[in-house]
Amino acid sequence: MEIEIYADVVCPWCYIGKRRLEQALASYDGEVTVRYRPFQLDPTPVTTPQPLLDALAAKFGGRQRAESMAGQVTGVAAEVGLTLNFDRAVSANTFDAHRLVRFADAHGRAGELVEALYRAHFTDGVDVGSPEELVKLATSVGLDETEARDHLASNAGRREVAADLAAAHQLGVTSVPTFVLAGKYGVTGAQEPETLLAALTEVAQRESTN
């Protein structure tokens, strides 16, 4: 079964959803292929990165509100073994990160790179909108440094990622994470592992009878 994950690498619930899916798959007997599809929570260019909490405060009505939201999601993340350091994270436009994921996918390293991007943004405070930092992350998962640098410096993948983003909206993806199972069954949100496992099992049964 193919599982397509529509997500953004600066989305904390997407990070949690990825880990919960991995927990579900640990109990699932069927064979799956995971594909990472791009989505941007905010396509606005980020010319000067700023502390993420400052950006959230401006977007959601003040610092207290931003810190409350961050505290809530940090607690949920900790339950699945993830460390979110919102006080270190910086705002970033993720278009180039999605281009790099597409590049990594062609080399069989998309999953490793996506994980590295989440950890870099939420745990280590890395600017995942920086080409230099993206190249470092690419090499950390075994991708060729020169090829990754050349990919980001060129127009490679821009048209394809833009088309994928448009396709996500045409499919009706409005919030992430969204999991599409077997190309036609959607599960939205960072659902609990048990819920995801039940969905996988049900879809597998439906597909086997078609």
Secondary structure, DSSP 8 states (H G I E B T S, - for coil): -EEEEEE-TT-HHHHHHHHHHHHHHTT--S--EEEEEE--S--S--SS--BHHHHHHHHHTSHHHHHHHHHHHHHHHHHTT----TTT-B----HHHHHHHHHHHHTT-HHHHHHHHHHHHHTS---TT-HHHHHHHHHHTT--HHHHHHHHHSSTTHHHHHHHHHHHHHTT--SS-EEEETTTEEEES---HHHHHHHHHHHHHHHHH-
